[in-house]
């Protein structure tokens, strides 16, 4: 049975493409027939393909110690279907999407998905599964906070997202030398946590409020600084490691920063003035006239030439005095 679930490498791309098409078809089926079928039927519709695709991804052989592209596609598709299956299981057990019980259901479903993704990441050395594990664990953390404390505001969730981002950045920097791809996606997951802060502010303060009653600021100044620092940090990491993912994510975070800080009075205080001064100052410092460097030393050693250019006649002989007493018999006179 396990051999049947081991996809041949030369057919792997075809199997992965079929898995993606199947997952999209299942999503459409769930949306169109959400009220037409029993919850148990919905659970089985998702559970069987999720188990099959995830088993195919786990059984596929690695290539040179890391999963090939088609295997990563199978693992991602299987984990996403697993999360959807767990949500249907929660619905089957009595969770309601409009009830506070749903926060508890999202807590355990996110935790199970994070654990499964982390296990797959360790077993198959999959970097993208590390990303899924980080996202699912962060979702479980936010849901658990809302479920237990029911704060009613997003302030505590912002702090949780910031803490998660800091932990993920530290983990990514620790793995940067040994597992650069894993480190890159950990930085991406941290950037997504920061981006979530900006998107929540935009949705709640810009689009869901009446235009005449817009607040003067969508986010407090500290969280605006977090967005700015997160965007610049992601771009810097992408530039240093030549990773396009973190760089583009940094651009998205800075775009969210611009949208958030553009709300308010028509004035240049304080972010526009500060950024204009800092940006122009950095460019002026970088383009300042250069000073002439001191001349290079004339001599490399004896003879004024490098050692590699010397001939045998130019060899330096060092004489060492030997003060040890002579050994052996003294010749007779």
C-alpha positions in Angstrom: 0.0 0.0 0.0 2.9 2.4 0.8 4.4 1.6 -2.6 1.2 2.7 -4.3 1.4 6.0 -2.4 5.0 6.6 -3.5 4.8 8.8 -6.6 7.4 8.2 -9.3 9.7 11.2 -9.5 9.3 11.5 -13.3 5.5 11.7 -12.8 5.6 13.9 -9.8 4.8 17.2 -11.6 1.8 15.7 -13.2 0.5 14.3 -9.9 1.1 17.6 -8.1 -0.8 19.5 -10.9 -3.7 17.1 -10.5 -3.6 17.6 -6.7 -3.9 21.3 -7.1 -6.8 21.0 -9.5 -8.5 18.6 -7.2 -8.1 21.0 -4.2 -9.6 23.9 -6.2 -12.5 21.7 -7.2 -13.1 20.7 -3.6 -13.1 24.4 -2.6 -15.7 25.2 -5.2 -17.8 22.1 -4.2 -17.7 23.2 -0.5 -18.8 26.7 -1.3 -21.6 25.9 -3.8 -23.0 22.9 -1.8 -22.4 24.3 1.7 -26.1 24.1 2.6 -27.0 21.2 0.4 -25.1 18.4 2.1 -24.8 17.2 5.6 -21.8 18.2 7.7 -20.6 14.6 7.9 -20.6 14.4 4.1 -18.6 17.6 3.8 -16.1 16.1 6.3 -15.6 13.0 4.3 -15.3 15.0 1.0 -12.3 16.8 2.5 -10.8 14.2 4.7 -10.2 11.5 2.1 -8.4 13.7 -0.5 -6.4 15.4 2.3 -5.1 12.1 3.7 -4.3 10.9 0.1 -2.4 14.0 -1.0 -0.5 14.4 2.3 0.5 10.7 2.1 1.7 11.2 -1.4 3.8 14.2 -0.4 5.3 12.4 2.6 6.1 9.2 0.6 7.7 11.1 -2.2 11.5 10.8 -2.1 13.7 13.8 -1.4 16.3 14.9 -3.9 19.7 15.8 -2.6 18.4 16.1 1.0 15.5 18.5 0.2 12.0 18.0 -1.3 11.7 18.7 -5.0 9.2 21.3 -6.3 6.4 18.8 -6.9 6.7 17.3 -3.4 6.4 20.8 -1.9 3.2 21.3 -3.9 1.8 18.1 -2.6 2.7 18.9 1.0 1.3 22.4 0.9 -1.9 21.2 -0.8 -2.3 18.3 1.7 -1.8 20.6 4.8 -4.3 23.2 3.5 -6.9 20.5 3.0 -6.0 19.1 6.4 -6.9 22.5 8.0 -10.1 22.7 6.1 -10.9 19.1 7.2 -10.3 20.0 10.8 -12.6 23.0 10.5 -15.3 20.7 9.1 -14.7 18.3 12.0 -15.1 21.2 14.5 -18.3 22.1 12.7 -19.4 18.5 13.0 -18.6 18.5 16.8 -20.8 21.6 17.3 -18.7 24.7 16.6 -20.6 27.6 15.0 -18.9 30.2 12.8 -21.0 33.0 14.4 -20.4 31.8 18.0 -17.5 32.3 20.5 -17.0 28.5 20.3 -15.5 29.0 16.9 -12.4 30.7 18.6 -11.9 27.6 20.6 -12.3 25.4 17.4 -9.8 27.6 15.6 -7.4 27.2 18.5 -7.2 23.5 18.4 -7.4 23.1 14.6 -4.6 25.7 14.2 -2.5 23.9 16.8 -3.0 20.5 15.2 -2.2 21.9 11.7 0.9 23.6 13.1 2.0 20.3 14.8 1.4 18.3 11.6 3.3 20.9 9.4 6.2 21.0 11.8 6.4 17.2 11.9 6.4 17.1 8.1 9.0 19.9 8.0 11.4 17.9 10.2 10.8 14.6 8.5 11.2 15.9 4.9 13.4 19.0 5.5 10.7 21.1 4.0 11.1 24.9 4.4 7.6 25.7 3.1 6.1 23.5 5.8 8.0 25.5 8.4 6.2 28.6 7.0 2.8 26.8 7.3 3.6 25.7 10.8 4.5 29.3 11.9 1.3 30.7 10.3 -0.9 28.1 11.9 0.7 28.4 15.3 0.2 32.2 15.2 -3.4 31.8 14.3 -3.9 29.3 17.1 -2.3 31.8 19.5 -4.6 34.7 18.5 -7.6 32.5 18.6 -6.7 31.1 22.1 -6.4 34.7 23.4 -9.8 35.7 22.0 -11.4 32.5 23.3 -10.0 32.7 26.8 -10.1 36.4 27.5 -12.6 37.8 25.0 -10.9 41.2 24.9 -13.2 42.9 22.4 -10.4 44.9 20.9 -7.4 44.1 18.7 -4.8 45.7 20.9 -3.7 42.6 22.7 -3.6 40.7 19.3 -1.2 43.4 18.0 1.2 42.6 20.9 0.9 38.9 20.3 1.7 39.4 16.6 4.7 41.5 17.5 6.0 38.9 19.9 5.5 36.1 17.3 7.3 38.2 14.7 10.3 38.8 17.1 10.5 35.1 17.9 10.3 34.1 14.3 13.0 36.6 13.3 15.3 35.3 16.0 14.7 31.7 14.9 15.4 32.7 11.3 18.6 34.4 12.1 19.7 31.4 14.1 19.1 29.0 11.1 20.5 31.4 8.6 23.9 29.7 8.2 22.8 26.0 8.3 19.3 26.2 6.6 19.1 29.5 4.6 15.8 28.5 2.9 14.2 27.8 6.3 15.5 31.0 7.6 14.1 33.0 4.7 10.6 31.6 5.2 10.7 32.2 8.9 11.5 35.9 8.1 8.6 35.8 5.7 6.2 34.5 8.4 7.4 37.2 10.7 6.7 39.8 8.0 3.2 38.4 7.5 2.6 38.9 11.2 3.6 42.5 10.9 1.6 43.0 7.7 -1.5 41.6 9.6 -1.2 44.5 12.0 -1.3 47.0 9.1 -4.1 45.3 7.3 -6.3 45.1 10.3 -5.8 48.8 10.9 -6.6 49.6 7.3 -9.8 47.4 7.3 -11.1 48.7 10.6 -10.1 52.4 10.2 -10.4 53.1 6.5 -12.9 50.9 4.8 -15.3 50.1 7.6 -15.7 53.6 8.9 -17.8 56.4 7.5 -15.7 58.9 5.6 -16.8 62.0 7.6 -16.0 60.2 10.8 -12.5 59.0 10.1 -10.2 59.0 13.1 -7.2 61.3 13.1 -4.9 58.3 13.3 -5.7 54.7 12.4 -2.8 53.3 14.6 -0.9 54.7 17.5 2.6 56.1 16.7 4.3 53.0 18.2 2.6 50.6 15.8 3.3 52.9 12.9 6.9 52.6 13.8 6.6 48.9 14.0 5.3 48.8 10.4 8.1 51.1 9.2 10.8 49.0 10.9 9.3 45.7 9.8 9.1 46.8 6.2 12.6 48.2 6.1 14.0 45.1 7.9 12.3 42.7 5.5 13.7 44.6 2.5 17.2 44.7 4.0 17.1 41.0 4.6 16.0 40.3 1.1 18.7 42.6 -0.3 21.5 41.1 1.8 20.5 37.5 1.1 19.2 38.1 -2.4 15.8 36.7 -1.4 12.9 38.2 -3.4 10.2 36.9 -1.0 11.1 39.0 2.0 11.9 42.0 -0.2 8.5 42.1 -1.8 6.8 41.4 1.5 8.7 44.4 2.9 7.3 46.5 0.1 3.8 45.4 1.0 4.4 46.3 4.7 5.7 49.8 3.7 2.6 50.2 1.4 0.4 49.4 4.4 2.4 52.0 6.5 1.8 54.6 3.8 -1.9 53.9 3.8 -2.2 53.9 7.6 -0.2 57.1 8.1 -1.9 59.0 5.3 -5.1 59.2 7.3 -5.4 62.4 9.2 -4.9 66.2 8.7 -3.2 67.6 5.7 0.1 68.4 7.4 3.7 67.2 7.1 3.9 66.4 10.8 5.5 64.1 11.7 6.3 61.1 9.5 6.6 62.9 6.2 9.1 65.4 7.5 11.1 62.8 9.4 11.3 60.5 6.4 12.1 63.2 4.0 15.0 64.5 6.2 16.3 61.0 6.9 16.1 59.9 3.3 17.7 63.0 1.8 20.4 63.1 4.5 21.4 59.5 3.8 21.7 60.1 0.1 23.7 63.3 0.7 26.1 61.4 3.0 26.5 58.6 0.5 27.2 61.1 -2.4 29.6 63.4 -0.5 32.9 64.0 -2.2 35.4 61.3 -1.6 38.8 61.9 0.0 41.9 60.6 -1.8 43.3 57.5 -0.3 46.9 57.4 1.0 49.4 55.9 -1.4 50.3 52.2 -1.1 53.5 51.2 0.6 56.5 51.2 -1.7 58.2 48.1 -0.4 56.9 44.6 0.2 60.1 43.5 1.9 63.8 43.3 1.1 64.4 44.5 -2.5 61.1 46.4 -2.7 59.4 43.6 -4.7 56.8 41.0 -3.8 58.2 37.7 -2.8 56.6 35.9 -5.8 58.6 38.1 -8.2 62.0 37.5 -6.7 64.6 35.2 -8.4 66.8 32.7 -6.8 69.6 35.2 -6.7 67.5 37.5 -4.6 66.9 35.0 -1.8 67.6 36.3 1.7 70.0 34.2 3.7 69.8 34.4 7.5 72.8 33.2 9.4 72.2 31.8 12.9 75.0 31.5 15.5 75.3 28.0 17.0 76.7 28.2 20.6 76.2 24.5 21.4 79.5 22.7 22.4 81.0 20.4 19.8 80.5 16.7 20.2 82.8 13.7 19.5 86.5 13.2 20.2 89.1 16.1 20.1 91.7 15.4 17.4 95.3 14.8 18.7 98.0 17.4 18.0 
